Structures are given as structure tokens and as C-alpha cells.
Amino acid sequence: MQLYVECPCTSFPRSFARDFKETYPYPPPSTVYGMLLSLVGEVDMVAHVGVKLAIGMIGQNPPISRIVRKQRHHKFAIGRTEGNKRVSKYGEGIYPASQFAKPNHQELLTDLRFVVRIDAGDETRVLTLADRVRAALSTPEQISRFGGLSLGESWAMLNGIRMYREGDGLVRWLTLDKRGLIGLPVWIDRQTTQGTFARFAFTDDFTDGCWVSITPPEDTRKPVKVGSPRRKKS
């Protein structure tokens, strides 16, 4: 399955960006995977673990614009004492705009067009992600989902998503390359905000190296083994 995706304006904030919200120049596999889950109405991030995605850009690199926008910076309380003090002062879930919001620069991508290939051969579920995406495009009335379909942040709505046509343009594929200059996140843990990254380069021909497996790190899927306590030597 090969999909055509078009987004007029979006942003993929870099994982280590702080006040200046820099963006990745290309759609990260982790973001594309989340967009596909939203398309089919799936809220479980690990529902289709093992699916392989390939991402290709159409046309030239999307231009990057810089804007000034008000952003919130929530300071997370560490420890029960600090958390209780903050709740008693401001209330639970209330963050005063005067202290936690200020204008900052942010980068935006415009006129983004790319292609996504889906390979569900390594999935364990009977109804694979490719099957669900195909059903969402052919019979959308059978899909139960909520919210608008966005790419990246919630405001970055898609113009549309459909099957790729040759008239859409030539595709430059992102391929895995340990020496590549393009670093993109493949998986992000929503609880710890940590994830796995991969390096890419561009190729005009599609190869097996273009496939990226959407799989969480091993240490997040295996139970932690606790060893027996050591005896103190006398």
C-alpha cells in the first residue's frame, strides 16, 4: 500500500528543542505512525507494533518559516512535597499564563507532500494496519474515530490522504544509513518522552533499506527482573 499525504502547514519539533522550537525537515516515522493510528481511530500506541513504514518526499524540500507564537512551559513538580505546594497555591491542573506562557520562535514547514508505504507482514494482529487504512479510505463510514486528522501538532490539519498516483510526482525515498545526515525519531515513549532514533539519507530508487520497523525498545516491553539481594560479607 502506498499513500499520498498532503499537509499545507505543520511542524515537527525537535526532541531537544527548548525555547526555539526547531522542526525536523521531514516527517518522522513516529509521527507518521501516530497519524495512521488516528486515521483508523486507534488509541493504543502498541496496537500495530511491528508494522514497517517507508517515507518518501515529493518535490523539493518544504520551505521553513519562522514565526513568533505564545507557548506554554509547564514546570513539572518533582516529589510529593513540591507537587502538593503547587496544587495548594495554583490549584490542580491550573497554570497561570503570567508565569508559564511567553512568546517564542517556532519553525513551520509549508506545502508538505510525501508518500508512505505500509508493510504489515510482521504484525501479529489478524486485522493489520494496512487493512484498517484500506477500509478507512474505501468505506469511511465504518470507521469510528474522533477529532480532525492532523500531522504533528493538533492544529496541523491534513489537506487529504489517498492512494498515490504516478502523476503526483517523483519520490525521493528516505533510506536507513548509519552515516546519513538526517536524524529522525522512530519511536517516542509518551510517559518518559524518551525514544529511539535512526539516521537516514535520500535515494531515488526504493530498496529494502527504506523500510523502518515501528517497534518499541526491548527494555520497555520486557519485565524488569529483580535479582536476589546480595549477602553482606562478614
Secondary structure, 3 states (H helix, E strand, C coil): CEEEEEEEEECCECCCCCCCECECCCCCHHHHHHHHHHHHCCCCCCCCCCCEEEEEEECCCCCEEEEEEEEECCCCCCCHHHHHHHHHHHCCCCCCHHHHEEEEEEEEEEEEEEEEEEECCCCCCCCCHHHHHHHHHHCHHHCCCCCCCECCCCCCECCEEEECCHHHCCEEEEEECCCCCEEEEEEECCCCCCEEEEEEEEECCCCHHHCEECCCCHHHCCCCCCCCCCCCCC
